[in-house]
Amino acid sequence: MSTPNYQYQSDFALKFFTEGKAEGEASLLLHILERRGIAISEHDRDRVLSCTELAQIESWADRALTATTRDEVFES
């Protein structure tokens, strides 16, 4: 669902939407890594799940699509 022109009426609503989206994308990233057979540490898992920056999660996810190791995903 896309809401490109929606203006949130409160900072709370914006934060709630952003955090919820980040949580969903983080879960999907972990699923992609698992399905691709890329093992990650508990530290990496916690790092992904605690990240609230959508751009960072999307960057990791882009790398996860072609990576063969965890270093290719998380190391810049």
C-alpha positions, 0 to 999 in steps of 0.5 A: 500500500502506497501513501506518497502524498498523505500528510500525517496529522501527528508526529505519533502517527508518522512514527507509528507508521514508520516503525511498523514499516521498518519492523515488517521490512526487517522481518522480510529481510531476515526471511530472505537471508534464511531462504538464501541460506545466508547464516547470520549471528544473533548480533546481526539479527538483533541489529536488523530487528532494532533498526528503524531506518528504512533506508538502511534496511532497504540497502541491506535487502538490496544486497541480500538479493545477490549476496552469498555471505553475511559480509556482502550484506552487512559490510559496506 
